[in-house]
Amino acid sequence: MSAVMHDDRDNVSTLRVPPQAVEAEQNVLGGLMLAPEALWRVMNILSGEDFYRADHRLIWQAITELADRRQPFDAVTLGDWFESQGLAEQVQGGAYLIQLASSTWSAANIAAYAEIVRDKATLRRLIEVGTGIVNDGFQPEGRDTADLLADAQHALIAMQPKQRGGLQPAKDSLRDWFDDLQRRYEAGDVVTGLPTPWCEFNKATHGLQKGELILIPARPSMGKSIAGMNIGLFTAMRGHHTAVFSLEMGKRQIHRRNVSSLSNVPHDWLLAPVDGQDEYWSRVQNAISDLKRASLSVDDTSDLTIAQLVARARMLHMKHPIELLVVDHIHDFKINAKEARFEYGKIAQGLKTLAKEFDCPVVALAQLNRNLGTRADKRPNMTDLRESGELEQKADLIAFLHREDYYDQNTHLKGVVEVIIAKGRDIEAGKTVYLRNDYAHMALRDWEGAIPAPIFPAKASRRADRWGPQA
């Protein structure tokens, strides 16, 4: 008996009809025949795939194609379109089009009907995505579980309603712009975005702006990871939820660096603590207490794909909105090396999308080409970016790091780290900010005082006689 009932339930479940709103679809299409000017309002809500019935999808296609040609789309012209495509039987030789036009009394509620159609389409997609997840679970076909989970998260989050935009009269948004200008004036601060630990950099950039992708590229040993972690820690310590994705370092390394920069305890001692430094322990305990209060989340998974990072960031953002995202670094992502340029473009676009979606700055560290080391002047420029075209295009701010004393031990710029602002959408590019190398404590500090002047070799003394000056 129970087995028979179970079979009956299975049969009923297979006969379930997907969510649909045929009458609402008919009112949308009939309403468009009555009020063609409503098409652009409806197109902001619907696409052809949102219609459940195949004939309705075809009618929508006909309407949009005729509209693109600036032709009317009433029952007669639509009938001609179906005839020309050899699809007249799909609309009963045009009879169904006449029925739609005559049975729709008004287009007043066409937007409401369009939203009903869209909502039913969303439910159908939810069923489709859920079925796909179940099928992937039963038949992974060699794919990693982490990849399957990332794909599932991405598919579900992609279904969420997108932010609506559209053209608006400029006067409608001027009030909001002016109110924001007044707030900035009353604040009396040149830093309008998230501040960094460095005063001169804040003055040059006005802080890290919401919705922007900030790229910090450098060669190895220039301090890019230190810069990224300093920015993340500084922001998290001030109560702004910061997410750090470290594809290069583990959590222990990150904690060790953060404790060193906070406590001023040498990083080398934290790596190999020895007797005779008892005073360091109290500083370490204080730094740990501060870190526990910081709003900092860390993911140290190596070899991530950009899809996995995006999925994880979105999951965290839904629980606790992210106000700063730091990625260390772009060139450690798992990619198809044969399509490197395309892959890095996807990575840059993915990070830029998160910046706009979360309305927060995204700081990404990047590697530079090795041939930079063959030049006489080792200061980096845009052409030194690996796969530079895509990264340069997507980034809103690019700030290179450079240490002259790494290449020349006799330079006058000992201990100086140059931050070369090479690109900025709303700021002056070409400026260099000078910071102090405090890498013993895993930190970049503000440079205090004047930058050391270059030392020129002394000229040989010269004596004069009746023949003129002589060496």
N, C-alpha and C positions, 0 to 999 in steps of 0.2 A: 504493500500500500504506500509506504513512505517513498519507495523507489519510484513508483508511478507519479506521485505528486512532485517529486524532485524533477523528473523528466518534463512534466507539464510546466513547471516554473521556468526551466531552461528554454522550452519552446516559446513561452510568452516573452521571455527576455529578448529572444532573437527577433521577435516581431515588433518590438517597440519602435515607434516612429520618432525620428530625430526632432528636436525642438524646431518649430516653424511658426510663421505668422503669414499665411497665404493672403488673407484678407488685407493685412497691412501692406503687403507687397503690391497688391492690386490697387490700393488707394494711392500708393506712391506713384506708380506708373500712370494711372489714370489722371492723377493730379498734375503730373508734368505735362500731359497733353492739354489740360485746361489752362495751366499757368507755366508756360515755358521758362519765364524769368526765375522760377524757383529752382531751376536745375543746379545752379552754382551753390545755393544753400544746401541742397541735398547732397551734392558731391562732396561737401565737407564732412558729411556724416557716413555716407555709404560708398561701397565699391561694388562692381558687378558680382564679385564672389560672395557677397552677403545675401544674395537672393537664393532661396531654397529651390525654387522650380527652375528647370532648365530653360523653359520658354521665357520666363521672366528675365533670366540672365541675358538671353538673346535680345529681348526688347530693350533692356538697359543699354546693351552694346549698340543697338541701332540708334537710340536716342543720342548717345554721346558722340557717335560718329557723325550724325547729321548736324549736331550742334557745332562740332569742330569745323564743319564746312559752311557754317552759318546758314543752314537750311532749316525750315520748320520741321517739327516732328509731331504732326497730328496723325490721326488714324490712316489717312490717305497716303501721306509721304512715308510713314512707317511700313504700310502695306507694300509700297513700291520697293522699299529697301529689301524686305523679305523676298519679294518676287525676284529681284535682281541677284540675290544670293542663292536662289534655288531652295529657299527655306519656307516657302509659303505654307506648307502643310503644318509647320510648327505653330502657326497662329490661325489654323483652320481657314486658310485662304483669306485672312484679313478679318474674318468675323469676330475673332476674339479681341482684336484691337478696337473694333467698334464697340464691343461690349464693355471693355475697360473704360473707354471715353464716356459712354452714355450712363454707366452705373456710378460714376464718381461725381458727386454733386458739387463738391468744393475742394479747393486746394489749401484752405485755411490751416488745416492741421497736418500738412504734409511733413513738416519737420518731426512732429511727434510720431507719425507713422514710420518715418525713416529710422528713428531711434529704436522703435520696437523691432524692426527688421534687423538692425545691427545687433541688438541684444540677443536675439534668437540665433544669429550667426555666430556670436561669441560662444554661446552654449554648445553649438555643434562643434566648434573648434576645440573647446575644452574636452569634449568627448573624444575627439580625434587624437588630441595630444595625450590624454590619459590612456587610450588604447595603444598608442605608439610606445608609451613608457612600459606598459605591461608586456607588450611584445618584445621590447628590447631586454626586459628582465628575463624572459623565457629563452630568448635567442640573442645573446650578446654578440655573436659572430666574431669573437676574438677581441672585441673592444674592451679597454680597461674599464673597471667599475667607475673610476673617477671621471672618465670621459662620459660615460652614460649618465652619471649624476649631473655633471655640468650641462650636458645637452638637455636633460629634463628640466633643470632649473631655468635655463635660458628660454626654453619653449614656453614655460608657464609665465615667466616674467614678461616675455614679449607680448603676451596677450593682454597685459594691463592697458587700460586706456591711455593713449598718448596725450600729451599736453596739446590743447587746441590753440591755434594761432590764427593767422589770417591778416589781411590788410585792414588797417583802421585809420581814420583821419588822424593826422599828426596832432591836432589840437586836443584829442581825447587823452593822449599820453603826456602832454606837456606839463600838466599839473603835477603828475607823479614825479617827472624829472626835476621840476623846480623844487618840490618838497624835499627831494633827495639832496639837491644842491644846498638848500638851507641847513639840512641836518649836518652835512659835511662842514659847512662854514661854522656852525655853532660848536661842532666838536673841536675845531681849531687844531686839527692834526693832519699832517700831510699823508699819513698812512691810512688809506681808506679800505685796504683789504686786510687779510691776516698778516700780522707782523712776523718778521723773522728775528733771529737773535742778533742781527747786525744792523746798526743804526744807519750807516751810509748806504747800505743796500736797500733799506726801507725807504730812504729819501729818494733814491734813484728809481725805484719801482713802484712806490706808494703801497707796498705790501703785495701779498699774493691775492689776486683778484678771483672772485667767484666765477666758476664756469670756464676757467682758463687752464690750459695745459702748459706747465712750466718744465722746460727741459734743462738739465744740468749735465752736460757732456764733459768728459775729461779722459786723459790717458791714465793708465794705472799709476797708483801712488800719488796722485794729485789731491786726493781727499774727497772725492765725490760721495762715497758712502758716508763719510763723516759728516759732510754737509747735509745730506739727506736725513740722517738720523738726528742731527742737531735741530733741523727745522721741525721734524716730527715731534721730538721730545719737547721743544720749546712751546709748540702749539698745544700739545696734550696737557702740559703742566698748567696751562691757563684755562683749562676746562673745556676746550674744543675737542670733540671726539675725533681722534686721528687713527686712521687705519694704515698700517705699514705692511706692505708685501715685500718680504726679503727673499728673493730667489737665490741669493748668494750666501748669506750668513744665516746661522741658526739662532734660536732664541737666546742661548747662553752667550754667544758672541755679542748680540744686540744688548742684552742686559749689562754685560761687562763694560761695553763702551758707554752706555748711558750712565751707569754708576760712576765711571771714571770722570766723565765730563761734568756731572753734577757735584761730585764730592771733591774734585781736584786731587784725587788719589791716583798716582801713576798707573796707567793701564798695564804696564809691565809687572807691577806688584800684584795687581788683581789676577793676572795670568799665572804668576808664580809667587804667592805670598810667602815671605820669609820672616824669620824672627827679627826682633829689634824694631818693628814698625807698629807698635801697639796703638799709637795715636790714630792710625788709619782706620781702625775698626769702628770707632764712634762715627767717623765721617761716612763710612759705608752704610752703617745702620740708619743714619739720618737720610741718606740718599734713597735707600730702599723704602723708607716711610713715605718720602715724597713721591716716588714712582708708584706706590700702591694707590695713591690718591689721583694719579694722572689718568686722564681719559684716553687710554692708549690700547689699541688692539693690534696684535701681531700675527701674521701668517708667514711661517718660514718654509713653506713647501717649495722644494726646488723643481725645476723642469715643468712648470705650469704652462698651459696654453693660455692665450689671451681670453678664450671663451670661458675657461675655468676661473680665471681671475675675475672676469666680469660677473659671472654667476655668484661667486663667493662674496664679492663686494655688494651686490644687490641684496643678497640674503642678510648680510650684516646691516645694511642701510635700512632695511625694513624694520629691524629690531631696534636700532639705535642710529639715527641719521648721522652719516659721516660728514664732517666739516673740513677735513683735509685727508687726502689720499697720497701716500708716498710709495713709489715703486722702485726697488733696487734689484736689478736694473733691466732696461729694455732688451739688451742683447743676451740676457740669460733665459728668455722665454724659449719654450720648446717650439721649434719651427721646422718647416720643410726647407732644408738648406738650398735645394734647387730653385726655389721660388723666394729667395730671401728678400728681394726688394718688395715684392707683393706682400709677403708675410709681415714685414716691418711696417708697411703701410696699414695693414689690418690692426696691428698692435697700437700704433699711434691713433688711429681712428677710434678704436675701442676705448682707449684712455680719454680721448677728447669727448666721446659720447658720455662717459661716466661723469666727467667734469660738468657738462651741461645738465645731465639728468639729475645729479645730486646737488647742483648749484654750489659747487665747492671747488677750490683749487686742487689740481692733481700735479704733484711733483714727480717727475720721472728722471732717473739717472740713466746715462747712456755712455757707451764706449766710443772712442775715436779711432780713426784709421792709424795703422802702424807707421805708414810712410811719413807721418808728421815728424817722426824722430830723425829723418834724413835731411830735414831742412836746417839752414843756419838759424833762422828765427823759428823757435819752437812754439810760439804763441798760436793757438788754434784759431781756425776760422770755419765758415760754413762748409767748405769743401772737405773738411776733415771728418765730418759726420759720416759714420758708416750708413750706407743706404740713405744718403743725405736728403734726396729729393722729397720723399714722403715725410720724414721727420721734420725737416725744415718747414714744409708747407703746413703741417697740422699744428705745430707748436705756436703758442701765443707769445711766449717769452723763452729766449734761449740765453743761458748764462754759462759760458765756458769757465773752467777752473784751470789755472796755470801756476806752476812753481818754477821760477827761473833757477833757484838754487838746486833743484833736482838735476838739472843739466849742467850747471856751471857753479862749482863750489866756490869760485872766487868772485861771484857776482855781488854787487852792492845790495841786492834785494834778498839778503839772507833772512829767512823766516817769514817772507812775504808770500801770501797767496793772492794772486790776481783773480778777480771775478770779472770777466769780460762780457758785458751785456751786448750781445751781437744782434738780438732781435727783440722788439717789443711792439705790440700792436698800438698801444696808446701811450708809449713813453719814448724818450729819446734813446736811440740805440748808439752804440759806439763808446759808451762810457765804461771806464774801468774802476771798480771798487777794490780797495786793498784791505785784506784781512791778515790777522796774525796766525801763524802756524803754531798751534798748541797740540800737536798730534800725540805728545806724550800723555795727554789727558783726553785724547780722542775728541778734540774740539777745534773749531775755528772761532777766533775771538775778534772783536773790533780792534783795528790798528789805532794805537794812540800816538799822537804826535805826527811829525812830518815823515814822509817816506824817505829813506836814506838816499842821498844824492850819489850819482855815479862818481867813481874815483878815477881821475885821468892821470896818466903817468906824467911826472914832472919833466919840464922841458930842460934841455942842456943849457948851461950858462953861456953867455956870449960876451966877448970883449971887443972894444972898438979901437982901431988905430987909424992912421991916415988913409988907409985903403978902404975904410968903412968897417961895419960890424963883422966880426969873425967868430966862428964857433970856438 
